[in-house]
Amino acid sequence: MENKKLHSLPILKEKRKALRKNLTPAEATLWTALKNSQLQNRKFIRQHSIEHYIADFYCPTEKLIVELDGQVHFDSAAAEYDAQRTKRLNELGFTVVRFENKLVFQDMPSVLNHIVSHFKPQK
């Protein structure tokens, strides 16, 4: 059982809710492929918090976090923050995969295949 103190901290509830209501176009597009356990019967949650970080998408059974990066992620300060965030999430036992927003629109099959490549075999 995962540590509940890591997940869905009450202090971030309103922020998570606001982010779910205002998905970026890339997030909305990827969500259509992930919601309702469509991708190899794996459940994904959008805008899920772990510690004080909010993941774009999270698959609990795989401990897999999927992040989409738009223009805001391309400056050096954002890149450093993303690296520290990924490092911390990895230390907690999570796998983080990142995609540029444009890849969701240009090559969704590759994005989905890369996500699936991180799934453990089902029993």
N, C-alpha and C positions, 0 to 999 in steps of 0.2 A: 504494500500500500504506500502510495506516495505521501510525502509530508504535506499536510494541508496548509501549514503555515507558509509554505512556498507559493501556493496557488491562490489566485483570486482574492487578494487582500482587500478587505472592505474599503480601505482608503482610496483604492483605484476603481471602485465600482462605477461611479459616474463617468469617469474618463473612458473606461471600456465600453460603456453603453453609448457614449457619444461617438466613439470611433466606429462601433458597429453600425450606427445610423448614417455615418458619413464615409463609407468605404471609397477609396480611390477607384477610378475606372479599372485599373489593373487588379486591385483586390477583388472588386465585384466580379470581374471576368474569371479569375481563378476560383473564387468561391463557388461559381456555378458548376465547376468540375469537382469540387471537394465536398460540397454539402450533401447531406443525406447518405453518407457512407458510400458514395458512388465510386470512389477510387479503391478498388480491391477490398471493398467492405470495411474500410478503415474510417473511423469517426474522426472528424476534424472539428475543432472549435475555432471560431474567429475572435480575434482581439482578446486573447486569454493572457492573464498576468501570471508571471512567475517571479517571485520576489518583487522588486519594484519595476520590472520590465514588462512591457506589453508586447506579446508576440502577435504578428499578423494572423498566423494560423498555427494550431497546435494539435498534434495527434497523440493522445495520451497512451495508447497501447504501444506506440513506437518510441515514445519520448522524443518526438521529432517536431522541430519548430521550423516553419517555412516563413521566410521574410522576403518582402518585395521592396526593392530599392528604387526610388525615384530620384530626381535631380538633387534633392536636399541631402542625399547620402554621398554625393560626389566631392564634397570639399574635404580638406584634410582633417578638420575638427570632427566632422561627422564620421569620417572613416575611422578615426582613432576611437571614438565612442563606440561605434559598431564592433570594432575589434575587441575592446574591453568587455563589452556586453556578451559577445560570442564566447570569449574566454571564460567568463563567469558561468554562463549557462552550460558550457562543456564541463566545467568543474563540478557542476551539480548533476551531471549525468545525462544531459540533453544533447541531441545532435541538432545543429543549426545549418540549414541550407538557405542560400540567398540567391535571388534572381533579380536582374534589372527588370523594371516594369515593362520595357519595350519587348522583352523576350516572351512575356505572357501573350502579347498580341501577335508577335511574329512567328513564334514556334511553340505553341501550347503543347503539342505532343512531346517535345523534348523536355519541357518543364515537368510534365507529368511523369515521364519515364525516369527522370532524375529523382523525383520524389519517391517513386516506387522502388528505385534501386536501394533506398535506405530502409525498406521494410524487411522485417525478419520473416522467415517462412511461417505460414500459418499452420497450425496443428490440425 
